[in-house]
Amino acid sequence: SEMSRIKDFNVTYEAISEDHAFSEGDTIVGTVNFRLTKDVKVKSVFVKAKGDSIVKWTESCYCAIPSRTIWTYKFNHISFAGTSLPQGAHTFKFRLKIPEGNMPSSFQGKHGKIVYVVEAKISRSWHLPSAVQKEIKFVSKAFLNTPQVMCPQSSSVSKDVGVFSKGQVQMSATISRGVCFPGETLSVVAKICNSSSKHTSPKFKLEQNTVYRSKYHTKNSLIILFKEVGETISPNSERTVSCQLKIPDDAISTIHNCEIISVEYYIKVLNNFLVTSHPLRNKTAFFVNITHNNNSLQVSQSLTVSQVYLDISFAVDPEVVLSLVIVPSRFAAIQPGEAVGAYPPGKRHQNETL
């Protein structure tokens, strides 16, 4: 058939960095290759790059949301105006400068994805076009436009404790900056003033919240990536506690600039109150639950434990929430607000023509 005259059709590109990723302002340099078994009249050969975000999941009925185009850029359009290309191998070089803009990073999740590709297409009159795609890894530099994330982040909360006893708990939490990289360790410092008559215990958590949005529905995926419980704080005392919070090596980048997919991180510092004013040791204790509607007490289970905590987070536990932006390690040497070229420092492709 006519279609079978085009063989070994592929598109390739040169890597410009160790992680084989591209960002806004980078140039994609590559080639389109194909072999013709006979002379073929070709209308045009062109290359384009595009990005799409897609969300999809199953409910009572199958809910597939059409892709949202993030950006499409067609370039190096080569018109042959019906010219006959001879039999044999053909190679066309192309260059694409990715435009500057607020575009999200590549992403693959349970209910959606953000994908960037380079696509080559051969068009012929009265024939369906032949096309090939090659996925590219795109890493956004959008966080560089928000230099405030490099400043220390802090928040505070104050709550009255009146379920079992009167008193107040005040807590403030601080991180040295609001941006970090996978594998990095952040120091979280919390200052707690416990004016109640109960022992409290601080808890540190790192949460990842991924949200998929369709026209009528929303899916949330919440994952706790880190959890640590601090030392007990006595009644009517004040203490400053710290936690070395490790960011997972495989943590994906924050995504806040896509209409239908977002990935956000939060550091949460909260206090849990103990059931007794002194830890119970090797005694039978009751787990007490407080219902949110009428604050009634219900004994749900008894166990022999060394220490019992009262989990009343939704009722009275003070909680401080700090937003955290996770960015790829390739930007570790770049500070937000700096003027950045097409390549991270030290990553310029040595064969690139300036």
N, C-alpha and C positions, 0 to 999 in steps of 0.2 A: 504494500500500500504506500500512498504518498507519505503518510506519517512515519513509516519505518525508514524513510530515507535519512532521517536525522538520528544519528547514533552518538553515544557517549556524551550526551548533553549535560554539562555541569557548570557550576559557578563556584569560584574559590576566592578567598581574600587573605591578605597578609595580616599576621598578628602584629600589633604595635605595643603590646605589654605582656608581662609574664602571665597575667590571668586571662589573656585573650579577650579582654573586654573593651568596649568602646563607650565613650561618653559624649555629651554635647560638645560640639566644636571639633571633635576628632574627624580624621579623614579615613574613609574605607577605600583601600586600594586593592583591586583584584582583577580577575580575568574571567571571561566567559569562553568556554571551550565546547566545540561539538565537531562531529565528523559527518560528512555527507557521502552517502553511497553512490549518488548520482548528482548531476547538475540540478539545482533547485532554484526556482524563482522565489526570492524572499522579499516581502514587502518592507519589513523592518525588524531590527533587533534592538531591544532596549533592556535596561536594567533599572530596577527601582528598589527602594528600601521602605519598609513600613513596620509599624507596630500596632498590635491589636490587644485589647483586653477583653476577656470572655469570662462570664460566670455561668455555672450550670449545676443544677441539682435536681433530685427527684422528690416530689411530694405526693399528694393524692393523684396528681397527674404529672406527666413529665414536663418539667419547666426548663426549657433551653432558651437562654437569652442571646439574641444576636450579638456578634462582636461589636465592640466600640472601637473605631479606629482612633488611635492616639496621634499618629502622624504618618503621612505618606509623602514620599518625595521621589519623583521620577527624574532620572538624569541620564546623560549620555545616550540620548535617543539617536540611533543610527538609522537613517532612512535609506533604503536601497531602491525605492520607487520601482519595484518590479524587476530589479536587476537579478540576473541569474548568477548564483554563486557556484563555483566549480566544485566538482567532486574532490573529496579529501578533507584534511583537518583544517579547522578555522579557529583562530584565537582573537578575541577582542578585549582590550584592556579598558578598565573603567576606574574612575575616582569619584568618590562621593564625600563631600564635607557635610557631616551631620549638623543640621541647624541648631543654633542656640535656642533654648526653650525649657519650659518646666515639664519635663517628661519623666514618667516613673521608671524605676529599674525593672529588669526582667524578673518574673515571678512565676512559680509553679506551686499551687496549693490544692487542697482537697476539693474545693468547689469552684476554682477559677484559675486563670493564668494571664500573664502579660508576656507576650512573645514578640520579638523583633526578628525580621528576616530580610535577607537580600534575595530578590527574585529576578531571574533573567527570563525573557520571553522572546520567542521567534514568531513573527506574524507573517502569514501568507494569505493571499486572496483566495476566498472560497474554501478555506481550511480553518479548523479550530487551531488556535495558537498552541505552540509547545512551550511549556514553562517548567522551570526547576527553581527550588528554593533552598537556601542554606540559612539556618538560624544563627543569629549573632547574640552574644551576651551584652546587654546594655546596662550600664551602671550610671545612675543619675547623680548629677552634682547639685541638685536642688538645695541641699542643706547649706551650701556655701552662701546662699542668699539670706540666711538667718544667723548672723554672727552672734546673736544673743544666746544661742545654745552653748557657746563656749564659756559663758559666765556661770558662776556658782548658782545652783538652783536650790531654793528652800521654800518651805511651807510650814505652817503651824496649825494646831487645832487645840481647842479647849472644850472639855465636856464635864458636865455634872454627873456624878455617880450617885443614884438614889434608889437603886433596886434593893440592895441589902444594907447599905449604910450611906450616910451623907458624906460628901466630899467632892473634890474636883481633881481632874487629871489634865495637865497641860503638857503638850508635846510639840517639839519642833524637829524637823529633819532637814539635812543639807547634804548635797553632793557637790563636788568641786566643779563639775561642769555637766551640761545636759547632753553631751554627745560622746559616744565611745565607739569602740571597734570590737569585732568578734575576738574572743580570747583575752580581752583586757579585763583587769580587775579594778573596780571602783570602790572607793571608800565612802560608806554611808554613815553619817554621824547623826545621832538622835539625842536630844536633851529632853529628859522626862522629869516632870515635877509631879510626884504622886502625893496629893494632899488627902487621899482617901484612907480608910482604915483597912484596906485590903492589899495583899501582895499582888503585884502585876508582873507580867513577863513580856518584853518586847519581841515582836516577830517581824522579820524582814523578808520581803518577797519581790521577785521580778516576774512580771506577767507580760505575756505576748497576746495581744488581742487582734485577730484578723477578722475583718468584716467584708462580706460579699453582698452587694446590693443589686437587686433586680428592680423591675418597674413596680412590682407589688409586694415583694418579700425581701427579707434580710436574713442572712445566715451569719452567726457569730462562732468563732473558734477561739476559745480561751485556753491558754497553756501556761502553767506555772513552771518557769525555767529555773528558778532558784528559790530556796526557802531555808531560813535559819532562825532559830529561837535563841534569844539572848538570856542573860542572867536575870534572876528574880530581883525585882526592886521592892524594897520593904515599904510598909505604910509610912506616910508622912515623911518622905525622903525625896531627895533629888539626885539624879545620876545622869551622866553623859555616857552613852554606849555607842560603840561603832561596829560596823560589819564590813568585811571584805567581800564584796559581791562580785562573783566571777561571771562574766558574760560568756555563754557557750561559744565554742570555736566555730560552730556551724550556724550561728544566729544569722537570719536573713536581714536585709536592710529594711529600715523604716520606709513605709510607702504612705505618703499623705497627699499625693498629687494625682490620683487616679479617681475618676468619678465612681467606679463600681467596685473597686478593691482597695482596702486600706490595711496597713500593718502598723500597729502602734505598740509601744512598750511603756510600762509603768513600774516604778519602784514604789512599793507600798510598805509603810512602817506602821504597825498597829500594836496595841497593848491588849493582852488577854488577862482577865482577872482570875485569880485562883479561888476555888470554892471555899477554902478555909484560910484563916489569917496565918496559919502555919502549914507547911507541906505535910501531907499525910504519908506515913511510911508504913508499908506492909499492913494496911488496914483495909477493911471493906468500905468502899466509898460509893456514892451514888452520882451518876451523871445527871445533871440538872439542865433541862432545856427551858428557855423562856420563849413562849409563843409571842409573835409580833403583835397580835390583835389585842389581847387582853392582859398581857404580862403575867399570865398564870404560870405556876410552876408545875412541872410534870416530871416524876421520877421514871426514867425510861430503862435504866439498866444498872446493875451493880457489879463491880469487879474489885479484885484485890490488886491495888496498884501502889506504887511508891509515891506518886504525886498526881493530883487531879486538877485539871484546868476547867474553867467554865467558859465555854465558847459562846460568847454573846456579841459577836462582831456586829451583827445587824442592829443590835439594840443600843448598847452604850459604849462599846469599845472605841476609843479615839483612834483615828486613822489619818495618816498623812499620805498623800499621793503626789508623786513627782513624775513628770513626763521625761522620757529618755529617748534620744534619737540614736539609733545604731546605723553606722555607715560602713561601707567596705574598707578594708585595711589599706587599699591602694591610695586612699586619701589621708593616710596617717600624717603625712608631712605637710598637708595643706591646712591652713587655718581659715575658718569662715570669714568672708569679707575680703579675702585676698583676690587679686586679679590672677586668674588661672588660665594658662594656655590650653592647647589641645591635648597636652599630655601631662600626667603627674610628673613631679620632679624626677629626673634621672630615667624616665621611661620613653624618651623620644626614640622612634625607630631610626636606626642608624642609616637606613637606605632611603628614608623619606626625603623628598625634594622640597626645599624651603622656597 
